[in-house]
């Protein structure tokens, strides 16, 4: 019986434990669908016959709901067909002023004909209208996904993948045989996407525009909490049990987690908890708002679909998910947010301000050698897509030297190619370790990737060329392989593909290997068009980081939350690239981080005192680390490059071993001022220009300070400079709490001196009566307080800013760590393969990809660089607590060196977090 589960859901719905639900619970388990035999035994035949007669009189089918496109996008005097054709050919003229290639002209004509046959003109024009609006507001946007297979989308400016330079497969996007509406995904700057959303509501009205819903299902943590509350378990116990279940544990709750939470796995109540939790897993919990799927109609939505008001103001949500809409044939426009577009736009704005003209994406030079040098050295902290540990490990092996190499790089490090066995064959062929072999007839599909299928389109092309599939059948294969792990259904295609290939004289083993690679794409493989769209942003972000590192850092900090790395890691990486980072200062900082080219003002209060290891002891109770906030219209000229590049032979990567080395001179001497550019850094593929500006940290970095308070500070300062803390408080209308937050961040140094004095002044502030708010205050001179030792200052920095411009915390702890024979990242860089080593660092990243077989990757940061640690599954389970709870982690293991890629294979973990005292650090955890 599933009645116990029904009772739990009832208790969850009304928010009470089962013991208090009373009559809300069903009295028995009879609410179920009965069999015909059961019904015949319970009810007289005439009653059952009457139900059939009533059913026959009910005539309704979902097919009767007819979707109508909105008509606003077609100007008077034009038909949808004529207007789309005109816009497409006008766009073609702008893309190719000297005339489009003949192949592109044929492709556009073919697409326009198919779009007209299927009646999708309104859809393309609707997306075109949205993109035109965004660009009119200078909002960076770019289409991606299967839409990048469309030459029409490229001509309309929706996508940026040049069909003349890539092997587009339009059937991946629209297929007459599939008879399903297309799906165009457009990314917008994440901070300005709401402008686009409100434009749609203003244009069509909330009665005709709504976001799609998504169904949020129960996962282990939510199931444990809801079932446990219904059964009356203590909330603290449930919280401990739920938090003990981590992202790699899957759906099964290990009995060891029960013991850790103080529960007896053999008790009846706990067994019931586990049984009901397992039954609830995957069950729908609630509806949520889709990330950006919009449905726009000509008639009111309420006549077709159920709608409700969203929690967010001024938004309407359809109570169906995207699969329901697809089944109904309702067209969805995806208005998505991408943080990197925000960072790129802000970077381009900074570059334009320095150059004196509007610098745009098309001004980014194509195929810049220095940019590719940086990429090959895996110096990619903060850039788009290739910043992860897996991508950084791949870059020195693949060594991208042209745009199409980046397309392959983006697509190769994905579950599909990994599980399909494509990675090593491709790398071996690229490096000349094995010959490139494939049937000549498949050269159109496989030549560009050295005979190894990497993209979804290649699987479709192989099916068409080698097995005789129609384009529509090939797309059916793609859809089946994307869903076969959940639904099955690949058996038919397996026989069809293998038989079709063998009938055309392809070897059986080759046909079987092709099918196994196709199965691998069920785990998520990129379409080539999608990879090309992302590769554009990869190249642009890398070029900016290489040639304008200060602008890149300022834009990244102003776009947080974003990417793999915390602001602290981004700042340290920029300092290694010669960027001077200046501290938050109420006399200089705005809300955002800014660029400064003028010399920094001398510090009147001298440099900080050098502290001791004890400086990291618990000195500042009550402080906590600032939690970092979470933050292309046209492609660079000829960015795509040719569809293939000559294979790059492996060469020693001199810069990679030094790429992660951070602050070389840090242990010898403290910089003269906080934020000064650090000396002794290793050479870098993109040397900073002599006129490199400094980055001034903005008031947004101060934990707890609101934007309104920061804007009042800036407005008052523009009137006239502040002459002391009291003047700042009066004119910017800051209360004691805001002043204390600024003092904790060392942002009042220009007014009050060192941090302890700042805190004293902030705490001593007395709010005057409203009548005397502008009157100057005369008080006795404050006592002279001693400066804080360096360790205390670093603790305050991390607590209030989430980063420090002073020495790295481990530089202070190095004498203690050296006594334990713990080596630095700098010392490990020259260690030979296979050597037993010891290392210690602050945990900045934990990641367990789905394709890693239970392996966890950990990034450890010290004062000289970053070490990548590999923790195998057995050690993960044996030392789970140390792996998950440590903020300062010591590792004993084997140093693994494979070419330029180095890793520490962990054999034993030790939690040294107590050495950090009250220092607040943060790690980011990913699947």
Secondary structure, 3 states (H helix, E strand, C coil): CCHHHHHHHHHHHHCCCHHHCHHHCCCCCCCCCCCHHHHHHHCCHHHHHHHHHHHHHCCCCHHHCCCCCCCCCCCCCCCHHHHHHHHHHHHHHHHCCCCCCHHHHHHHHHHHHHHHHHCCHHHHHHHHHHHHHHHHCCCCEEEEHHHHHCHHHHHCCCCCCCCCCCCCCHHHCCCCCCCCCCCEEEEEECCCHHHHHHHHHHHHCCCCEEEEEEEEECCHHHHHHHHHHHHCCCHHHHHHHHHHCCCCCCCCCCHHHHHHCCCCCCCHHHHHHHHHHHHHCCCEEEEEEEEEEEEECCCCHHHCCCEEECCCCCCEEECCCHHHHHHHCCCEEEEEEEHHHHHHHHHHHHHHHHHCCCCCHHHCCCCCHHHHHHHHCCCCCCCCCCCCHHHHHHHHHHCCCCHHHHHHHHHHCCHHHHHCCCHHHHHHHHCCCCCCCCCHHHHHHHHHHCCCCCCHHHHHHHHHHHHCCCHHHHHHHHHHHHHHHHHCCCHHHHHHHHHHHHHCCCCHHHHHHHHHHHHHHHHCCCCHHHHHHHHHHHHHHHHHHHHCHHHHHHHHHHCCCCCCCCHHHHHHHHHHCCCCEECCCCCCCCCCCEEECCCCCCCCCCCCECCCHHHHCCCCCCCCCCCCCCCCCCCCCCCCCCCCCCCCCCCCCCCHHHHCCCCCCCCCCCCCCCCCCCCCCCCCCCCCCCCCCEEECCHHHCCCCCHHHHHHHHHHHHHCCCCCHHHHHHHHCCCHHHHHHHHHCCCCHHHHCCHHHHHHHHHHCCCCCHHHCCCCCCCCCCCCCCCCEHHHHHHHHHHHHCCCCCCCHHHHHHHHHHHCCCECHHHHCCCCCCCEEEEEEEEEEEECCHHHCCCEEEEEEECCEEEEEEECHHHHHHCHHHHHHCCEEEEEEEEEEECCEEEEEEEEEEECHHHHCCCCCCCEEEC
